[in-house]
């Protein structure tokens, strides 16, 4: 089972496979065409390329002044698309263990609702197991071993 490290912020979503080192880092945006029915046109940098059309809506599901998650469904779609870029799109690929790392330090910490949303988002994107971590950035060795340092905390 691959271990994937996901750093989440409104400015950037970085995903790294701890075993292979493969990674992707994108602005977490989603381009959606609304007519005649909603469909995804692009994720990350591809979303920005779709911006010229008036019929396209660009959404950043992690940009909200009071919360890390502003649009759960769109966030799940962005996460799923970027996970595919890192892990490949094989039918028989093992579901990854995902360590979600919300970036930033909001006053009062992250709420249980935000932590649960990140956890459920990762499960919806195809994770077999999800850990939500808050603290310093983790090394590939720490991720693969599952031994997290005492200067942070596992939120879920």
C-alpha positions as CSV (number, residue, x, y, z in Angstrom):
1,X,0.0,0.0,0.0
2,X,1.6,3.3,-1.0
3,X,1.8,6.1,1.5
4,X,0.9,9.6,0.2
5,X,1.5,12.9,2.0
6,X,-0.9,15.7,1.2
7,X,-0.2,19.3,2.3
8,X,-3.4,21.4,2.0
9,X,-3.7,25.1,1.9
10,X,-5.7,27.7,-0.1
11,X,-2.6,28.6,-2.1
12,X,-1.2,25.1,-2.8
13,X,-2.0,21.4,-2.7
14,X,1.1,19.3,-2.6
15,X,0.9,15.5,-2.9
16,X,4.0,13.2,-2.6
17,X,4.3,9.5,-2.8
18,X,6.6,8.7,0.2
19,X,7.9,5.4,-1.4
20,X,8.7,6.7,-4.9
21,X,9.2,10.4,-4.4
22,X,6.7,11.2,-7.2
23,X,5.0,14.5,-6.4
24,X,2.7,17.2,-7.8
25,X,2.1,20.7,-6.4
26,X,-0.7,22.8,-7.8
27,X,-3.0,25.6,-7.0
28,X,-6.1,23.7,-5.8
29,X,-8.5,25.0,-8.4
30,X,-11.2,23.3,-10.4
31,X,-12.7,24.6,-13.7
32,X,-16.4,23.6,-14.1
33,X,-18.6,24.1,-17.1
34,X,-22.2,24.6,-16.0
35,X,-24.1,24.3,-19.3
36,X,-26.0,22.1,-20.1
37,X,-24.9,20.0,-17.1
38,X,-21.9,20.4,-14.7
39,X,-18.6,18.8,-15.9
40,X,-15.0,19.2,-14.9
41,X,-12.8,20.9,-17.5
42,X,-9.5,21.1,-15.6
43,X,-7.8,20.8,-12.3
44,X,-4.8,22.9,-11.0
45,X,-3.0,24.8,-13.7
46,X,-5.3,23.3,-16.3
47,X,-8.2,25.1,-14.6
48,X,-6.6,28.4,-15.2
49,X,-6.4,27.7,-18.9
50,X,-10.2,27.4,-19.0
51,X,-10.7,30.8,-17.3
52,X,-11.3,32.7,-20.6
53,X,-14.7,31.3,-21.2
54,X,-17.7,33.0,-19.5
55,X,-19.5,29.7,-19.1
56,X,-16.7,28.3,-16.9
57,X,-16.6,28.7,-13.1
58,X,-13.2,28.4,-11.3
59,X,-13.5,27.1,-7.7
60,X,-10.8,26.9,-5.0
61,X,-12.4,24.5,-2.5
62,X,-9.8,25.4,0.2
63,X,-10.2,29.2,0.0
64,X,-12.5,30.6,2.7
65,X,-11.8,33.3,5.3
66,X,-13.0,31.2,8.3
67,X,-12.4,27.6,7.3
68,X,-9.9,25.5,5.4
69,X,-12.6,23.7,3.5
70,X,-15.2,25.8,1.6
71,X,-16.5,23.3,-0.9
72,X,-16.3,19.6,0.1
73,X,-17.4,18.0,-3.2
74,X,-15.0,20.1,-5.3
75,X,-12.2,19.5,-2.8
76,X,-12.7,15.8,-3.1
77,X,-12.6,16.0,-6.9
78,X,-9.3,18.1,-6.9
79,X,-7.7,15.7,-4.4
80,X,-8.8,12.6,-6.5
81,X,-7.4,14.1,-9.8
82,X,-4.1,15.0,-8.2
83,X,-3.8,11.7,-6.5
84,X,-4.2,10.0,-9.9
85,X,-1.3,12.1,-11.3
86,X,1.0,10.9,-8.5
87,X,-0.2,7.3,-8.3
88,X,-1.2,6.6,-11.9
89,X,-4.6,5.4,-13.0
90,X,-4.2,1.7,-12.9
91,X,-7.3,-0.4,-12.3
92,X,-5.5,-2.8,-10.0
93,X,-3.5,-0.2,-8.0
94,X,-3.6,-0.5,-4.2
95,X,-5.6,2.2,-2.4
96,X,-3.1,4.5,-0.7
97,X,-2.6,5.4,3.0
98,X,-3.0,9.2,3.0
99,X,-1.6,11.6,5.5
100,X,-3.5,14.9,5.3
101,X,-1.5,17.8,6.6
102,X,-3.6,21.0,6.8
103,X,-1.2,24.0,6.6
104,X,-1.5,27.1,8.6
105,X,-2.3,27.6,12.3
106,X,-5.7,29.1,12.7
107,X,-6.6,30.7,16.0
108,X,-7.9,28.0,18.2
109,X,-6.7,25.2,15.9
110,X,-8.6,23.3,13.3
111,X,-12.2,22.4,14.2
112,X,-13.4,18.8,14.4
113,X,-15.5,19.6,11.4
114,X,-12.5,20.6,9.3
115,X,-10.5,17.5,10.4
116,X,-13.5,15.2,9.6
117,X,-14.0,16.9,6.2
118,X,-10.3,16.4,5.3
119,X,-10.5,12.8,6.4
120,X,-13.8,12.1,4.5
121,X,-12.4,13.9,1.5
122,X,-9.4,11.6,1.3
123,X,-11.6,8.5,1.7
124,X,-13.8,9.8,-1.1
125,X,-10.7,10.3,-3.3
126,X,-9.8,6.6,-2.9
127,X,-7.7,6.3,0.3
128,X,-7.7,3.1,2.3
129,X,-6.6,4.7,5.5
130,X,-6.4,8.4,6.4
131,X,-4.4,10.2,9.1
132,X,-4.8,14.0,9.6
133,X,-1.5,15.5,11.0
134,X,-0.8,18.9,12.3
135,X,2.8,19.9,13.0
136,X,6.0,20.2,11.1
137,X,6.4,18.7,7.6
138,X,7.1,15.0,7.7
139,X,9.9,13.2,6.0
140,X,9.4,10.2,3.7
141,X,11.0,7.9,6.3
142,X,8.6,9.1,9.0
143,X,5.6,8.6,6.6
144,X,6.6,5.1,5.6
145,X,7.3,4.0,9.1
146,X,4.2,5.6,10.6
147,X,6.3,7.0,13.4
148,X,5.3,10.7,13.8
149,X,7.4,13.0,15.9
150,X,6.2,14.3,19.3
151,X,6.3,18.0,18.1
152,X,3.0,17.6,16.2
153,X,-0.3,15.8,16.7
154,X,-2.5,13.3,14.9
155,X,-5.9,14.9,14.7
156,X,-7.8,11.9,13.3
